[in-house]
Amino acid sequence: MKTTIHKTTWISLSLLFACSSVKPVVPELVPTASLPAELMECSGMAVLDSDLYVSNNDSGNAAELYVYSLKADRPMRTVTITGVDNKDWEELSADDQYVYIGDTGNNRGKRQDLAIYRIPKEKLLQEDVVEVEKIFFHYPEQESFESSKTHNFDCEAFAIYGDSIYLFTKNRGNLKTNLYRIPKVPGHYAAKLIGEFDAGFLVTGADVRSLSDNKSRLALIGYAKIDGRYQVYMLDFNKVDGAGFFKTKPRKWNFDLPIQTESIAFIDDHTVLITNEGEHGDRAMVHRLNLTSGK
């Protein structure tokens, strides 16, 4: 895997936030490595160990996960997931025991088979063909399943914290994100709405980091289209009390990068990795961000 470093010029977009209560930050987002060619449509990323990651492609691709390193001397593994299709896999997350696949994409708001699949980490690391356990859910607030381009029941971002899965919706209708919670064990659930945040962009990736003293840190990544051009944003909710994510005022970051960001993952308390898809002529990349920069 070839490591590529690019020089990038950052342009402040403070005018876009002149009326926002959240002060934007212009940080240094460092391109770190190219993703494997198999991950041109990478939509999820989770950390398995200090330099081992797992990713997936989104709808229209095979039901496969890719286990890889950012170092060239470690070969990539392809793991086939049996018993399910990749209807619209949009996110990966992990806890100490399991990796969770989010078949949660709902572009037109018509789906009634939303699911999250979980796989024991041990099997993912040792086997090339793996079965999953299934966690099904629905949004009680969704009353219509007619095709829509402005609905608020798509989800491309979720994270595991404690005994629950926290879903962050991609609201095409109002550019907010709704926070839902479901148990992280197999079953059928009505997702519980527990919060809302005016993100101002389409949320496409999430990760939560457990800190000391029952604190946590939530990062949300996504984008908006401005004059037909992608614009990348991130929200950093730091020193949250447990899972009270939206009770803490975040830092809002903006990046002058015309890329389609899809996933984010903590590698330590102050550093995240961010991926973008390789469509639209872009290179599928992993970027590194130091969350203490830009202060």
Secondary structure, DSSP 8 states (H G I E B T S, - for coil): -------------GGGGTT-SS-EE---EEEEEE--GGGTTEEEEEEEETTEEEEEE-TTS-SEEEEE-SSTTS--EEEEEES---S---EEEE-SSEEEEEE---TTS--S--EEEEEEHHHHHH-SEEE-EEEEEE-TT----S--SS-S--EEEEEEETTEEEEEE--TTTS-EEEEEEESSSEEEE-EEEEEE--SSEEEEEEEEE-STTEEEEEEEEEEEETTEEEEEEEEEEEEETT-GGGS--EEEEE---S-EEEEEEEETTEEEEEE---TT---EEEEEETTTT-
